Amino acid sequence: MQTSTMVGLQMSDKKYTKEQLIDALVHEWEHLCHDDYDPDDDTPEEYRLRLECYSLEELIEETSTGEGYTLDEFMENHG
């Protein structure tokens, strides 16, 4: 069932909201920054603010998912 809060995108019968994608991307960002700290990187809060301006398509592109690593797998790991 699709509600007004759900994104009209479907991957493997799963739907993700913009908020869910942003939360997952920030989670991944925190993990990456922890493992490879650079003082010039955005803070998680700054990264979230930047992501909030992205379209759904840009958010999906930011996940770097595709055939080898699907959006569903990304969301399972970071969502």
Secondary structure as UniProt FT lines:
FT   TURN            4..5
FT   TURN            12..13
FT   HELIX           18..35
FT   TURN            39..40
FT   HELIX           44..51
FT   TURN            52..53
FT   HELIX           56..62
FT   TURN            63..64
FT   HELIX           71..78
//
